[in-house]
Amino acid sequence: MPYSINTDNASNIAAAAAATTTTTTTPVAAVSDHYLPQDLSLPDYVPLKRSLHREFLNIFSSNIATDPIKPALKQHQEVTNNYLQHILSNEALEFDIDSLRNYLNGYKNLFYAFSRQERFSKLTQEPEMVAVTERDEGDVDLNSLDEFHMMQGKSFVDQIKQHVERANEVTNTTGSDRLLRKDKFYQLLKNIIFVIENPEEPIPDDIEHFRVHENDIGNEDAGDIDSDGDNDELNVSGGKISLKDPMTMNFFVKPKKSTRCGHTYEESSILELFRSGQKNCPISGCKQQVDLECLEDDVLMLIRVRTALRSDKTAKKDLDLVA
């Protein structure tokens, strides 16, 4: 018997299949569209995973610990100190101005770099950085993408960039000069150059604003500050610095300076004064008391006297040649 198709059953099957397709595909598409974020681009703010933060801290700490700038600054200071002590220990030698300026400029450049590094090393202690790293935030995914797009906070990378910019601002020309004016070793070098070129001139106020102890030659602590503001150049007569002991009126040979009043005396003269029982400063009008504890080598005065006497000898030789 020929096989025949029941058209009624076929129609029913086709209708059922169509109904099944409609109910299974249309809702799925609707559900997918509902969960897609409005903006699929990467948001400006992306949280830092704690594991990456720990890795950053480890690398950061390691780089700071092995940074070569501070050892280089210390080594430069040691070399400069050796040069100063070598010249001062031999009266026949004299300072070379070009060498002193090279030492000064080298120290200044290293000091700038050291100051930037010191500020950068405090990066992880900044309140903004601590706030960023302590945020308890989830991962960026399709469900949270819109939420992160609406956040206005700065990212971890943005905070680092901002901190580096601030560190560089501190060491611009104005900021760096302000820091250098507080550095005793730099000021000592600057003062030595000035008195060699001007042996009988008072040190300008912009140089001596911060008190400089000449016995800091050999002191390897960079960046020390001493701002008591006392005047180191009080033996002034007629606008010139006196190069002679106020008690004997002879040129200084071993000048000693009082850290209490800034006056300078010849070592043998002030010791003789102590032996006589006198404790008051011998300079007229000075009411300070002096003793062995307040005396220090006056290196600048020693350089002044040697430079002035050497210039006088040169001038006399020139006159003899002319005569």
C-alpha positions as CSV (number, residue, x, y, z in Angstrom):
1,M,0.0,0.0,0.0
2,P,1.5,3.4,-1.0
3,Y,2.8,5.5,1.8
4,S,0.8,8.6,2.3
5,I,1.5,11.7,4.4
6,N,-1.1,12.9,6.8
7,T,-1.1,16.7,6.1
8,D,-3.0,17.5,9.2
9,N,-0.2,15.9,11.4
10,A,2.5,17.6,9.4
11,S,1.0,21.0,9.9
12,N,0.7,20.4,13.6
13,I,4.4,19.4,13.8
14,A,5.6,22.5,11.9
15,A,3.5,24.8,14.1
16,A,4.9,23.2,17.3
17,A,8.5,23.5,16.0
18,A,8.0,27.2,15.2
19,A,6.5,27.8,18.6
20,T,9.5,26.1,20.3
21,T,12.1,28.2,18.3
22,T,10.4,31.4,19.3
23,T,10.2,30.7,23.0
24,T,13.9,29.5,23.2
25,T,15.8,32.2,21.2
26,T,14.0,35.5,21.7
27,P,14.3,35.6,25.6
28,V,18.1,34.6,25.4
29,A,18.9,37.6,23.2
30,A,16.9,39.9,25.5
31,V,18.8,38.6,28.6
32,S,22.3,39.2,26.9
33,D,21.4,42.7,25.8
34,H,20.3,43.5,29.4
35,Y,23.7,42.6,31.0
36,L,26.0,44.4,28.4
37,P,27.5,47.6,29.9
38,Q,26.7,50.9,28.1
39,D,30.4,51.7,27.6
40,L,32.7,48.7,26.8
41,S,35.9,50.8,26.8
42,L,38.5,50.6,29.6
43,P,37.7,53.0,32.4
44,D,40.2,55.7,33.5
45,Y,40.2,54.3,37.0
46,V,41.3,50.6,37.4
47,P,41.9,49.2,40.9
48,L,45.3,47.7,41.7
49,K,45.3,44.1,42.8
50,R,46.9,43.6,46.2
51,S,49.3,41.0,44.8
52,L,50.6,43.6,42.3
53,H,50.8,46.2,45.1
54,R,53.0,43.9,47.2
55,E,55.2,43.3,44.2
56,F,55.5,47.0,43.6
57,L,56.5,47.6,47.2
58,N,59.2,44.9,47.1
59,I,60.7,46.3,43.9
60,F,60.5,49.9,45.2
61,S,62.2,49.1,48.5
62,S,64.9,47.1,46.7
63,N,65.7,50.0,44.4
64,I,65.8,52.5,47.2
65,A,68.1,50.3,49.3
66,T,70.6,49.9,46.4
67,D,70.4,53.5,45.1
68,P,73.9,54.8,44.2
69,I,73.3,58.5,44.8
70,K,73.9,58.7,48.5
71,P,77.2,56.7,48.4
72,A,78.3,58.9,45.5
73,L,77.5,62.0,47.5
74,K,79.5,60.7,50.5
75,Q,82.4,59.7,48.3
76,H,82.5,63.1,46.6
77,Q,82.5,64.8,50.0
78,E,85.4,62.6,51.2
79,V,87.5,63.4,48.2
80,T,86.8,67.1,48.6
81,N,87.7,66.9,52.3
82,N,91.0,65.2,51.5
83,Y,91.8,68.0,49.1
84,L,91.0,70.7,51.6
85,Q,92.9,69.0,54.4
86,H,96.0,68.4,52.2
87,I,96.2,72.1,51.2
88,L,95.6,73.4,54.7
89,S,98.2,71.1,56.2
90,N,101.0,72.5,54.0
91,E,101.5,76.3,54.2
92,A,103.5,76.2,50.9
93,L,100.5,75.0,49.0
94,E,97.6,77.1,47.8
95,F,94.1,76.3,46.6
96,D,93.2,76.0,43.0
97,I,90.0,78.0,42.3
98,D,89.0,75.9,39.3
99,S,89.4,72.7,41.3
100,L,87.3,74.1,44.2
101,R,84.5,75.2,41.7
102,N,84.5,71.7,40.2
103,Y,84.1,70.2,43.7
104,L,81.4,72.7,44.4
105,N,79.4,72.1,41.2
106,G,79.8,68.3,41.5
107,Y,78.5,68.4,45.1
108,K,75.6,70.6,44.1
109,N,74.5,68.2,41.3
110,L,74.7,65.2,43.5
111,F,72.9,67.0,46.3
112,Y,70.0,67.8,43.9
113,A,69.8,64.2,42.9
114,F,70.0,63.1,46.5
115,S,67.1,65.5,47.5
116,R,64.9,64.2,44.7
117,Q,65.6,60.6,45.7
118,E,64.9,61.3,49.4
119,R,61.5,62.8,48.5
120,F,60.7,59.9,46.1
121,S,61.6,57.4,48.8
122,K,58.7,58.7,50.9
123,L,56.3,57.8,48.1
124,T,54.6,54.8,49.8
125,Q,54.1,57.0,53.0
126,E,52.0,59.6,51.2
127,P,48.4,59.7,52.5
128,E,47.0,59.6,49.0
129,M,49.1,56.5,48.2
130,V,48.0,54.8,51.4
131,A,44.4,55.6,50.6
132,V,44.7,54.0,47.1
133,T,46.3,50.9,48.3
134,E,43.9,50.3,51.1
135,R,40.7,50.5,49.0
136,D,38.7,47.4,49.1
137,E,37.4,47.1,45.5
138,G,36.4,44.2,43.3
139,D,37.7,43.3,39.9
140,V,36.8,45.0,36.7
141,D,34.3,42.9,34.8
142,L,31.1,43.3,32.7
143,N,29.0,43.6,35.8
144,S,31.2,46.4,37.4
145,L,32.4,48.2,34.3
146,D,29.7,50.9,34.4
147,E,30.5,51.5,38.1
148,F,34.2,52.0,37.5
149,H,33.4,54.4,34.6
150,M,31.6,56.6,37.0
151,M,34.5,56.7,39.6
152,Q,36.4,60.0,39.8
153,G,39.3,58.8,42.0
154,K,43.0,58.8,40.8
155,S,44.5,55.4,40.0
156,F,47.7,54.1,41.6
157,V,49.7,55.1,38.5
158,D,48.2,58.6,38.6
159,Q,49.2,59.0,42.2
160,I,52.8,57.9,41.4
161,K,53.0,60.4,38.5
162,Q,51.7,63.2,40.7
163,H,54.2,62.4,43.5
164,V,57.1,62.4,41.0
165,E,56.0,65.8,39.7
166,R,56.0,67.2,43.2
167,A,59.4,65.8,43.9
168,N,60.8,67.5,40.8
169,E,59.1,70.8,41.7
170,V,60.9,70.8,45.1
171,T,64.3,70.5,43.3
172,N,63.7,73.3,40.7
173,T,66.1,76.2,40.8
174,T,64.4,78.1,43.7
175,G,63.7,75.0,45.8
176,S,67.2,73.5,45.3
177,D,68.9,76.8,46.2
178,R,66.8,77.0,49.4
179,L,67.9,73.4,50.3
180,L,71.6,74.2,49.5
181,R,71.6,77.2,51.7
182,K,70.9,74.8,54.6
183,D,73.7,72.4,53.7
184,K,76.8,73.2,55.8
185,F,79.3,71.5,53.6
186,Y,78.2,73.2,50.4
187,Q,78.2,76.6,52.2
188,L,81.7,75.9,53.5
189,L,83.0,75.3,50.0
190,K,81.2,78.4,48.8
191,N,82.7,80.5,51.6
192,I,86.2,79.2,50.9
193,I,86.0,80.3,47.3
194,F,84.7,83.7,48.3
195,V,87.5,84.4,50.9
196,I,90.2,83.2,48.5
197,E,89.0,85.8,46.0
198,N,88.2,88.4,48.6
199,P,90.5,87.8,51.6
200,E,89.5,91.0,53.5
201,E,85.8,91.2,52.5
202,P,82.9,90.2,54.8
203,I,81.0,87.2,53.5
204,P,77.7,88.4,51.9
205,D,74.5,87.9,53.8
206,D,73.1,85.6,51.2
207,I,76.0,83.2,51.8
208,E,76.3,83.4,55.6
209,H,72.5,83.3,56.3
210,F,73.1,79.8,57.7
211,R,76.0,79.6,60.1
212,V,78.8,77.4,58.8
213,H,81.3,75.8,61.2
214,E,84.7,75.5,59.5
215,N,85.5,72.4,61.6
216,D,82.9,70.6,59.5
217,I,85.7,69.8,57.2
218,G,85.8,66.0,57.5
219,N,82.1,65.8,58.6
220,E,80.5,63.4,56.1
221,D,76.9,64.0,57.0
222,A,75.3,65.5,53.9
223,G,72.4,68.0,54.3
224,D,73.1,68.9,58.0
225,I,71.4,72.2,59.0
226,D,72.6,74.8,61.5
227,S,70.5,77.9,61.3
228,D,71.3,79.8,64.5
229,G,71.9,82.9,62.3
230,D,75.0,84.2,64.3
231,N,77.5,86.4,62.4
232,D,80.8,84.7,61.8
233,E,82.5,87.8,60.6
234,L,82.5,90.2,63.6
235,N,86.2,91.4,63.4
236,V,85.3,94.1,60.9
237,S,87.1,97.5,60.7
238,G,86.4,100.1,58.1
239,G,84.4,97.6,56.0
240,K,87.3,95.1,56.0
241,I,88.0,91.9,57.9
242,S,90.9,92.2,60.3
243,L,93.5,89.5,59.7
244,K,95.3,90.2,62.9
245,D,94.9,88.9,66.5
246,P,93.1,91.6,68.5
247,M,95.4,91.1,71.5
248,T,98.9,91.0,69.8
249,M,98.0,92.8,66.5
250,N,100.1,90.1,64.7
251,F,98.7,88.2,61.7
252,F,96.9,85.0,62.7
253,V,98.9,81.8,62.6
254,K,96.5,79.4,64.4
255,P,93.2,81.3,64.6
256,K,90.6,80.1,67.0
257,K,87.0,81.2,66.9
258,S,84.4,81.4,69.6
259,T,81.2,79.6,68.7
260,R,79.3,81.8,71.2
261,C,80.2,85.3,69.8
262,G,82.0,84.6,66.5
263,H,85.1,86.5,67.5
264,T,88.5,85.1,66.4
265,Y,91.7,85.1,68.4
266,E,95.2,83.7,68.0
267,E,95.5,80.3,69.8
268,S,98.5,81.3,72.0
269,S,96.9,84.6,73.0
270,I,93.5,83.2,74.1
271,L,95.2,80.4,76.0
272,E,97.4,82.9,77.8
273,L,94.2,84.9,78.7
274,F,92.7,81.7,80.2
275,R,95.7,81.1,82.3
276,S,95.4,84.6,83.8
277,G,91.9,83.6,84.9
278,Q,89.9,85.8,82.5
279,K,86.8,84.3,80.9
280,N,85.3,87.3,79.2
281,C,85.8,87.8,75.4
282,P,88.7,90.3,75.0
283,I,86.9,92.1,72.2
284,S,85.7,95.5,73.4
285,G,81.9,95.6,73.9
286,C,81.4,91.8,73.8
287,K,79.9,90.4,76.9
288,Q,80.2,86.7,76.1
289,Q,82.3,84.4,78.1
290,V,84.7,82.1,76.4
291,D,86.4,78.8,77.3
292,L,88.2,75.9,75.6
293,E,84.9,74.2,74.9
294,C,83.6,77.0,72.7
295,L,86.8,77.4,70.6
296,E,87.1,75.9,67.1
297,D,89.6,76.2,64.3
298,D,88.8,79.2,62.1
299,V,89.6,77.7,58.7
300,L,88.2,80.7,56.8
301,M,90.4,83.1,58.7
302,L,93.5,80.9,58.1
303,I,92.7,80.9,54.4
304,R,92.2,84.7,54.4
305,V,95.6,85.3,56.0
306,R,97.5,82.9,53.8
307,T,95.9,84.4,50.7
308,A,96.5,88.0,51.7
309,L,100.1,87.4,52.7
310,R,100.8,85.5,49.5
311,S,99.2,88.3,47.5
312,D,101.4,90.9,49.3
313,K,104.6,88.9,48.6
314,T,103.6,88.6,44.9
315,A,103.0,92.4,44.8
316,K,106.3,93.2,46.4
317,K,108.1,91.0,43.9
318,D,106.4,92.8,41.0
319,L,107.5,96.1,42.5
320,D,111.1,94.9,42.8
321,L,111.1,93.8,39.2
322,V,109.8,97.2,38.1
323,A,112.4,99.0,40.2
